[in-house]
Amino acid sequence: MTYTVAFSPKAVTQLEELEDYITQAGSPVIAARYVDAIITYCENLSLFPLRGISREDVLPTLRTTHYRHTTIIAFTVDADTETVSILGVFYGGQDYAALLQDEDNG
């Protein structure tokens, strides 16, 4: 069974900001490659949607996984619609739990 992977507008913005940050710190080629690899990693959740760690203590049905130990991908899985929703892509030491809870409450 293959799930559909959907990126939230916030996740898309975060990926764009990450690419801009890496471009400024390094090179556009490296930035594009890195962000493309994150997107591919997320798209592969279609095959193994329950990868990662359940974080229902933060939000109901929330799961997180890591990409290269520097990027946290926050997502939910809806078994009824067979959809993985990428809620956020957090780089470095960002407090994703607080950011997601603030977003859910606001």
PyMOL commands that place a pseudoatom at each C-alpha (Angstrom):
pseudoatom trace, name=CA, resn=MET, resi=1, chain=A, elem=C, hetatm=0, pos=[0.000, 0.000, 0.000]
pseudoatom trace, name=CA, resn=THR, resi=2, chain=A, elem=C, hetatm=0, pos=[1.408, 3.369, -1.035]
pseudoatom trace, name=CA, resn=TYR, resi=3, chain=A, elem=C, hetatm=0, pos=[0.422, 6.536, 0.782]
pseudoatom trace, name=CA, resn=THR, resi=4, chain=A, elem=C, hetatm=0, pos=[0.170, 10.010, -0.709]
pseudoatom trace, name=CA, resn=VAL, resi=5, chain=A, elem=C, hetatm=0, pos=[2.649, 12.530, 0.718]
pseudoatom trace, name=CA, resn=ALA, resi=6, chain=A, elem=C, hetatm=0, pos=[1.469, 16.140, 1.004]
pseudoatom trace, name=CA, resn=PHE, resi=7, chain=A, elem=C, hetatm=0, pos=[3.574, 19.101, 2.131]
pseudoatom trace, name=CA, resn=SER, resi=8, chain=A, elem=C, hetatm=0, pos=[1.877, 21.820, 4.175]
pseudoatom trace, name=CA, resn=PRO, resi=9, chain=A, elem=C, hetatm=0, pos=[2.449, 25.414, 3.045]
pseudoatom trace, name=CA, resn=LYS, resi=10, chain=A, elem=C, hetatm=0, pos=[4.508, 25.927, 6.228]
pseudoatom trace, name=CA, resn=ALA, resi=11, chain=A, elem=C, hetatm=0, pos=[6.762, 22.969, 5.365]
pseudoatom trace, name=CA, resn=VAL, resi=12, chain=A, elem=C, hetatm=0, pos=[7.283, 24.314, 1.837]
pseudoatom trace, name=CA, resn=THR, resi=13, chain=A, elem=C, hetatm=0, pos=[8.234, 27.715, 3.270]
pseudoatom trace, name=CA, resn=GLN, resi=14, chain=A, elem=C, hetatm=0, pos=[10.646, 26.071, 5.707]
pseudoatom trace, name=CA, resn=LEU, resi=15, chain=A, elem=C, hetatm=0, pos=[12.310, 24.147, 2.869]
pseudoatom trace, name=CA, resn=GLU, resi=16, chain=A, elem=C, hetatm=0, pos=[12.687, 27.369, 0.870]
pseudoatom trace, name=CA, resn=GLU, resi=17, chain=A, elem=C, hetatm=0, pos=[14.165, 29.157, 3.892]
pseudoatom trace, name=CA, resn=LEU, resi=18, chain=A, elem=C, hetatm=0, pos=[16.559, 26.269, 4.501]
pseudoatom trace, name=CA, resn=GLU, resi=19, chain=A, elem=C, hetatm=0, pos=[17.711, 26.387, 0.887]
pseudoatom trace, name=CA, resn=ASP, resi=20, chain=A, elem=C, hetatm=0, pos=[18.266, 30.152, 1.157]
pseudoatom trace, name=CA, resn=TYR, resi=21, chain=A, elem=C, hetatm=0, pos=[20.237, 29.703, 4.380]
pseudoatom trace, name=CA, resn=ILE, resi=22, chain=A, elem=C, hetatm=0, pos=[22.507, 27.013, 2.926]
pseudoatom trace, name=CA, resn=THR, resi=23, chain=A, elem=C, hetatm=0, pos=[22.954, 29.050, -0.263]
pseudoatom trace, name=CA, resn=GLN, resi=24, chain=A, elem=C, hetatm=0, pos=[24.175, 32.034, 1.766]
pseudoatom trace, name=CA, resn=ALA, resi=25, chain=A, elem=C, hetatm=0, pos=[26.418, 29.877, 3.960]
pseudoatom trace, name=CA, resn=GLY, resi=26, chain=A, elem=C, hetatm=0, pos=[27.780, 27.701, 1.177]
pseudoatom trace, name=CA, resn=SER, resi=27, chain=A, elem=C, hetatm=0, pos=[26.654, 27.270, -2.382]
pseudoatom trace, name=CA, resn=PRO, resi=28, chain=A, elem=C, hetatm=0, pos=[23.402, 27.149, -4.349]
pseudoatom trace, name=CA, resn=VAL, resi=29, chain=A, elem=C, hetatm=0, pos=[24.296, 23.727, -5.756]
pseudoatom trace, name=CA, resn=ILE, resi=30, chain=A, elem=C, hetatm=0, pos=[24.817, 22.196, -2.315]
pseudoatom trace, name=CA, resn=ALA, resi=31, chain=A, elem=C, hetatm=0, pos=[21.656, 23.886, -1.021]
pseudoatom trace, name=CA, resn=ALA, resi=32, chain=A, elem=C, hetatm=0, pos=[19.511, 22.579, -3.867]
pseudoatom trace, name=CA, resn=ARG, resi=33, chain=A, elem=C, hetatm=0, pos=[20.957, 19.082, -3.521]
pseudoatom trace, name=CA, resn=TYR, resi=34, chain=A, elem=C, hetatm=0, pos=[20.349, 19.016, 0.235]
pseudoatom trace, name=CA, resn=VAL, resi=35, chain=A, elem=C, hetatm=0, pos=[16.752, 20.248, 0.008]
pseudoatom trace, name=CA, resn=ASP, resi=36, chain=A, elem=C, hetatm=0, pos=[16.005, 17.888, -2.892]
pseudoatom trace, name=CA, resn=ALA, resi=37, chain=A, elem=C, hetatm=0, pos=[17.317, 15.009, -0.767]
pseudoatom trace, name=CA, resn=ILE, resi=38, chain=A, elem=C, hetatm=0, pos=[15.024, 16.022, 2.113]
pseudoatom trace, name=CA, resn=ILE, resi=39, chain=A, elem=C, hetatm=0, pos=[12.054, 16.123, -0.259]
pseudoatom trace, name=CA, resn=THR, resi=40, chain=A, elem=C, hetatm=0, pos=[12.934, 12.665, -1.597]
pseudoatom trace, name=CA, resn=TYR, resi=41, chain=A, elem=C, hetatm=0, pos=[13.277, 11.371, 1.959]
pseudoatom trace, name=CA, resn=CYS, resi=42, chain=A, elem=C, hetatm=0, pos=[9.820, 12.750, 2.766]
pseudoatom trace, name=CA, resn=GLU, resi=43, chain=A, elem=C, hetatm=0, pos=[8.323, 11.286, -0.402]
pseudoatom trace, name=CA, resn=ASN, resi=44, chain=A, elem=C, hetatm=0, pos=[9.684, 7.881, 0.617]
pseudoatom trace, name=CA, resn=LEU, resi=45, chain=A, elem=C, hetatm=0, pos=[7.368, 8.026, 3.625]
pseudoatom trace, name=CA, resn=SER, resi=46, chain=A, elem=C, hetatm=0, pos=[4.748, 6.909, 1.092]
pseudoatom trace, name=CA, resn=LEU, resi=47, chain=A, elem=C, hetatm=0, pos=[6.186, 3.395, 1.395]
pseudoatom trace, name=CA, resn=PHE, resi=48, chain=A, elem=C, hetatm=0, pos=[6.876, 3.364, 5.149]
pseudoatom trace, name=CA, resn=PRO, resi=49, chain=A, elem=C, hetatm=0, pos=[4.534, 5.960, 6.680]
pseudoatom trace, name=CA, resn=LEU, resi=50, chain=A, elem=C, hetatm=0, pos=[4.995, 4.853, 10.280]
pseudoatom trace, name=CA, resn=ARG, resi=51, chain=A, elem=C, hetatm=0, pos=[8.732, 5.464, 10.232]
pseudoatom trace, name=CA, resn=GLY, resi=52, chain=A, elem=C, hetatm=0, pos=[10.130, 7.567, 13.027]
pseudoatom trace, name=CA, resn=ILE, resi=53, chain=A, elem=C, hetatm=0, pos=[8.873, 8.215, 16.524]
pseudoatom trace, name=CA, resn=SER, resi=54, chain=A, elem=C, hetatm=0, pos=[5.334, 8.849, 17.707]
pseudoatom trace, name=CA, resn=ARG, resi=55, chain=A, elem=C, hetatm=0, pos=[5.085, 12.294, 19.337]
pseudoatom trace, name=CA, resn=GLU, resi=56, chain=A, elem=C, hetatm=0, pos=[1.445, 12.333, 20.353]
pseudoatom trace, name=CA, resn=ASP, resi=57, chain=A, elem=C, hetatm=0, pos=[2.588, 14.166, 23.486]
pseudoatom trace, name=CA, resn=VAL, resi=58, chain=A, elem=C, hetatm=0, pos=[3.066, 17.192, 21.215]
pseudoatom trace, name=CA, resn=LEU, resi=59, chain=A, elem=C, hetatm=0, pos=[0.115, 16.788, 18.808]
pseudoatom trace, name=CA, resn=PRO, resi=60, chain=A, elem=C, hetatm=0, pos=[-2.329, 13.944, 18.120]
pseudoatom trace, name=CA, resn=THR, resi=61, chain=A, elem=C, hetatm=0, pos=[-1.003, 11.539, 15.437]
pseudoatom trace, name=CA, resn=LEU, resi=62, chain=A, elem=C, hetatm=0, pos=[2.298, 13.457, 15.167]
pseudoatom trace, name=CA, resn=ARG, resi=63, chain=A, elem=C, hetatm=0, pos=[5.397, 11.520, 14.194]
pseudoatom trace, name=CA, resn=THR, resi=64, chain=A, elem=C, hetatm=0, pos=[8.961, 12.741, 13.695]
pseudoatom trace, name=CA, resn=THR, resi=65, chain=A, elem=C, hetatm=0, pos=[11.945, 11.405, 11.861]
pseudoatom trace, name=CA, resn=HIS, resi=66, chain=A, elem=C, hetatm=0, pos=[15.435, 12.737, 11.253]
pseudoatom trace, name=CA, resn=TYR, resi=67, chain=A, elem=C, hetatm=0, pos=[17.297, 13.413, 8.049]
pseudoatom trace, name=CA, resn=ARG, resi=68, chain=A, elem=C, hetatm=0, pos=[21.082, 13.190, 8.501]
pseudoatom trace, name=CA, resn=HIS, resi=69, chain=A, elem=C, hetatm=0, pos=[20.761, 13.929, 12.229]
pseudoatom trace, name=CA, resn=THR, resi=70, chain=A, elem=C, hetatm=0, pos=[20.422, 17.667, 11.510]
pseudoatom trace, name=CA, resn=THR, resi=71, chain=A, elem=C, hetatm=0, pos=[16.892, 18.016, 10.190]
pseudoatom trace, name=CA, resn=ILE, resi=72, chain=A, elem=C, hetatm=0, pos=[13.690, 16.957, 11.938]
pseudoatom trace, name=CA, resn=ILE, resi=73, chain=A, elem=C, hetatm=0, pos=[10.682, 16.181, 9.790]
pseudoatom trace, name=CA, resn=ALA, resi=74, chain=A, elem=C, hetatm=0, pos=[7.330, 16.431, 11.583]
pseudoatom trace, name=CA, resn=PHE, resi=75, chain=A, elem=C, hetatm=0, pos=[4.395, 14.651, 9.973]
pseudoatom trace, name=CA, resn=THR, resi=76, chain=A, elem=C, hetatm=0, pos=[1.053, 12.995, 10.560]
pseudoatom trace, name=CA, resn=VAL, resi=77, chain=A, elem=C, hetatm=0, pos=[-0.315, 9.803, 9.071]
pseudoatom trace, name=CA, resn=ASP, resi=78, chain=A, elem=C, hetatm=0, pos=[-3.986, 9.339, 8.215]
pseudoatom trace, name=CA, resn=ALA, resi=79, chain=A, elem=C, hetatm=0, pos=[-4.628, 5.646, 7.605]
pseudoatom trace, name=CA, resn=ASP, resi=80, chain=A, elem=C, hetatm=0, pos=[-8.201, 6.293, 6.422]
pseudoatom trace, name=CA, resn=THR, resi=81, chain=A, elem=C, hetatm=0, pos=[-7.104, 8.511, 3.531]
pseudoatom trace, name=CA, resn=GLU, resi=82, chain=A, elem=C, hetatm=0, pos=[-3.656, 6.892, 3.207]
pseudoatom trace, name=CA, resn=THR, resi=83, chain=A, elem=C, hetatm=0, pos=[-2.014, 10.304, 3.466]
pseudoatom trace, name=CA, resn=VAL, resi=84, chain=A, elem=C, hetatm=0, pos=[1.220, 11.448, 5.063]
pseudoatom trace, name=CA, resn=SER, resi=85, chain=A, elem=C, hetatm=0, pos=[1.092, 15.182, 5.789]
pseudoatom trace, name=CA, resn=ILE, resi=86, chain=A, elem=C, hetatm=0, pos=[4.455, 16.887, 6.234]
pseudoatom trace, name=CA, resn=LEU, resi=87, chain=A, elem=C, hetatm=0, pos=[3.784, 19.598, 8.822]
pseudoatom trace, name=CA, resn=GLY, resi=88, chain=A, elem=C, hetatm=0, pos=[7.266, 20.994, 9.218]
pseudoatom trace, name=CA, resn=VAL, resi=89, chain=A, elem=C, hetatm=0, pos=[10.950, 20.681, 8.430]
pseudoatom trace, name=CA, resn=PHE, resi=90, chain=A, elem=C, hetatm=0, pos=[13.144, 21.898, 11.282]
pseudoatom trace, name=CA, resn=TYR, resi=91, chain=A, elem=C, hetatm=0, pos=[16.877, 22.401, 10.884]
pseudoatom trace, name=CA, resn=GLY, resi=92, chain=A, elem=C, hetatm=0, pos=[19.471, 22.362, 13.619]
pseudoatom trace, name=CA, resn=GLY, resi=93, chain=A, elem=C, hetatm=0, pos=[18.353, 23.054, 17.144]
pseudoatom trace, name=CA, resn=GLN, resi=94, chain=A, elem=C, hetatm=0, pos=[14.936, 24.514, 16.409]
pseudoatom trace, name=CA, resn=ASP, resi=95, chain=A, elem=C, hetatm=0, pos=[12.362, 23.644, 19.099]
pseudoatom trace, name=CA, resn=TYR, resi=96, chain=A, elem=C, hetatm=0, pos=[9.891, 21.942, 16.788]
pseudoatom trace, name=CA, resn=ALA, resi=97, chain=A, elem=C, hetatm=0, pos=[7.616, 20.827, 19.644]
pseudoatom trace, name=CA, resn=ALA, resi=98, chain=A, elem=C, hetatm=0, pos=[7.052, 24.393, 20.843]
pseudoatom trace, name=CA, resn=LEU, resi=99, chain=A, elem=C, hetatm=0, pos=[6.652, 25.716, 17.300]
pseudoatom trace, name=CA, resn=LEU, resi=100, chain=A, elem=C, hetatm=0, pos=[4.064, 23.075, 16.397]
pseudoatom trace, name=CA, resn=GLN, resi=101, chain=A, elem=C, hetatm=0, pos=[2.140, 23.551, 19.644]
pseudoatom trace, name=CA, resn=ASP, resi=102, chain=A, elem=C, hetatm=0, pos=[2.105, 27.339, 19.161]
pseudoatom trace, name=CA, resn=GLU, resi=103, chain=A, elem=C, hetatm=0, pos=[0.815, 26.865, 15.622]
pseudoatom trace, name=CA, resn=ASP, resi=104, chain=A, elem=C, hetatm=0, pos=[-1.867, 24.431, 16.809]
pseudoatom trace, name=CA, resn=ASN, resi=105, chain=A, elem=C, hetatm=0, pos=[-2.997, 26.831, 19.559]
pseudoatom trace, name=CA, resn=GLY, resi=106, chain=A, elem=C, hetatm=0, pos=[-2.873, 29.983, 17.461]
for i in range(1, 106): cmd.bond("trace and resi %d" % i, "trace and resi %d" % (i + 1))
show_as sticks, trace
zoom trace
